Amino acid sequence: MKLVVGLGNPESQYGGTRHNIGFCAAEIIADSFKVGFSKGKGKYLAAKIRHRGESVIIIKPMTYMNLSGHAVVAAMNFYKISQSDILVICDDLNLPSGSIRIRPKGSAGGQNGLKHIIECLGSDEFARLRIGIRADEQPLSSFSSFVLGKFSEEEKIVMDKVLPVCRDAALDFAIYGIGHAMNNYNKSII
């Protein structure tokens, strides 16, 4: 069994923001299998799919980004999933828009959801799929305003291309593992 975690913030005001692209990725995976999310055994919403014989639990933490680790630990404990079977999907301000990067482990890289998951697990050894949200190299006056801002129409077009690739990469991870997913999906989309 695998656990795919899409990071975001739960309140409707955060819908369509750059910081919630992890939620969008989780939703496109569930939508592809025509399943919805329901309340999990913790502060998260969960959807369960079966893909090529593998059970995959998809969660959206309802704890706010900065406390995502609580939801991840609750889901891990309930479903009895090990760290090596987790893939966390989140935004990355340091990657250009239209790119994704999959890694088997690593630092939080300034992403507060990843930071809290690392703190709660006491380890950075879990897979992550980062989605680039930086449209240009211009300096930002406020990182939080940018990540909590809504996508522009141009950015939405890019994300509409990126999200199906993220879905495919997450499913590849679930079936074939992190190495296979890295080889096939670590690339720019546009």
C-alpha positions in Angstrom: 0.0 0.0 0.0 1.2 3.5 -0.9 0.4 6.9 0.6 0.2 9.9 -1.7 -0.1 13.2 0.2 -1.1 16.4 -1.6 -0.3 19.5 0.4 -2.4 22.6 0.7 -4.5 24.7 3.0 -8.1 23.6 3.8 -10.2 26.8 3.7 -12.0 27.8 0.5 -10.1 31.1 0.4 -7.0 29.2 -0.5 -8.5 27.4 -3.5 -6.7 28.2 -6.7 -3.6 29.5 -4.9 -0.1 28.4 -5.8 0.4 26.9 -2.3 -2.5 24.5 -2.9 -1.2 22.9 -6.1 -0.6 19.7 -4.0 -4.3 19.5 -3.3 -5.0 19.9 -7.0 -2.6 17.1 -7.8 -4.3 14.8 -5.3 -7.7 15.7 -6.7 -6.7 14.9 -10.3 -5.5 11.5 -9.2 -8.8 10.7 -7.4 -10.9 12.2 -10.2 -9.1 9.9 -12.7 -10.4 6.9 -10.8 -13.8 8.5 -10.2 -13.5 8.4 -6.4 -14.1 11.2 -3.9 -12.5 12.2 -0.7 -14.1 11.5 2.7 -13.1 12.2 6.3 -10.1 10.1 7.4 -9.1 8.8 10.8 -7.3 12.0 11.6 -7.2 15.6 10.3 -7.2 14.7 6.6 -9.5 13.8 3.8 -8.8 10.4 2.1 -9.5 8.7 -1.2 -8.6 5.1 -1.9 -7.8 3.8 -5.3 -6.5 0.5 -6.8 -4.1 0.8 -9.7 -2.5 -2.3 -11.3 -3.1 -4.3 -8.2 -1.6 -1.7 -5.8 -3.8 0.0 -3.2 -3.1 3.8 -3.0 -4.4 6.1 -0.3 -4.5 9.7 -1.4 -4.8 12.3 1.4 -5.3 16.0 1.7 -4.3 17.3 5.2 -6.9 19.5 6.8 -4.3 20.9 9.3 -3.0 23.9 7.3 0.3 23.6 5.4 2.5 24.3 8.4 1.1 21.4 10.4 0.9 18.8 7.6 3.0 16.4 9.6 0.2 15.6 12.0 -2.1 14.4 9.2 0.7 12.4 7.5 1.6 10.6 10.8 -2.1 9.9 11.5 -2.6 8.4 8.0 0.6 6.4 8.3 -0.4 4.9 11.6 -4.0 4.1 10.6 -3.0 2.5 7.3 0.2 1.0 8.6 2.3 2.6 5.9 6.1 2.9 6.1 8.0 6.1 5.2 9.4 4.4 2.1 5.9 4.1 0.7 5.0 7.8 1.0 5.0 10.4 -1.8 4.4 14.0 -0.8 3.3 16.4 -3.6 3.8 20.2 -3.0 4.6 23.5 -4.5 8.2 24.7 -4.9 9.0 28.4 -5.2 12.6 27.5 -6.3 11.6 25.6 -9.4 10.4 27.3 -12.6 6.7 27.0 -13.5 6.2 24.0 -15.8 8.7 21.7 -14.1 8.5 19.0 -11.6 11.2 17.3 -9.5 11.0 14.0 -7.8 13.4 13.0 -5.1 13.6 10.0 -2.6 14.5 12.3 0.3 16.0 15.7 1.1 15.6 18.9 3.0 12.4 21.0 3.2 13.9 23.6 0.8 11.9 26.3 2.4 8.6 24.5 2.0 6.9 24.6 5.4 4.6 21.6 4.9 7.7 19.5 4.1 9.5 21.0 7.1 6.7 19.9 9.5 6.5 16.4 8.0 10.2 16.0 8.5 9.9 17.2 12.1 7.0 14.9 12.9 8.7 11.9 11.2 12.1 12.7 12.6 13.5 12.0 9.1 13.6 13.4 5.6 13.6 10.0 4.0 10.3 10.0 2.2 9.7 10.7 -1.5 8.5 14.1 -2.6 7.3 15.5 -5.9 7.8 19.2 -6.1 5.8 21.3 -8.6 7.5 24.5 -9.8 5.4 27.6 -9.3 8.0 30.4 -10.1 7.0 32.0 -13.4 10.0 34.3 -13.6 13.3 35.1 -11.9 12.2 38.5 -10.6 12.8 39.1 -6.9 9.7 38.8 -4.8 8.8 41.3 -2.2 6.9 38.7 -0.2 7.2 35.0 -0.5 4.0 34.4 1.5 2.0 36.8 -0.7 3.2 35.0 -3.8 2.5 31.4 -2.7 -0.8 32.4 -1.3 -1.7 34.3 -4.4 -4.0 32.9 -7.1 -2.6 31.6 -10.4 -2.8 34.0 -13.3 -4.6 32.8 -16.5 -1.2 32.1 -18.1 -0.1 30.1 -15.0 -3.3 28.1 -15.1 -2.6 27.0 -18.6 0.8 25.7 -17.5 -0.6 24.0 -14.4 -3.3 22.3 -16.6 -0.4 20.7 -18.5 1.6 19.9 -15.4 -1.1 18.3 -13.2 -1.7 15.2 -15.5 2.0 14.6 -15.5 2.1 14.7 -11.7 -0.8 12.2 -11.6 1.1 9.9 -13.9 4.3 10.3 -11.9 2.6 9.5 -8.6 1.0 6.4 -10.1 4.4 5.4 -11.5 5.9 5.8 -8.0 3.0 3.6 -6.6 3.7 0.8 -9.0 7.4 0.9 -9.8 9.0 2.9 -7.1 10.9 6.1 -6.7 13.8 5.3 -9.0 11.5 4.5 -11.9 9.4 7.6 -11.3 12.5 9.8 -11.2 13.9 8.4 -14.4 10.6 9.0 -16.2 9.3 12.2 -14.8 12.2 14.5 -13.6 11.9 17.0 -16.5 10.4 20.3 -17.5 6.9 20.1 -18.8 6.8 23.2 -21.0 
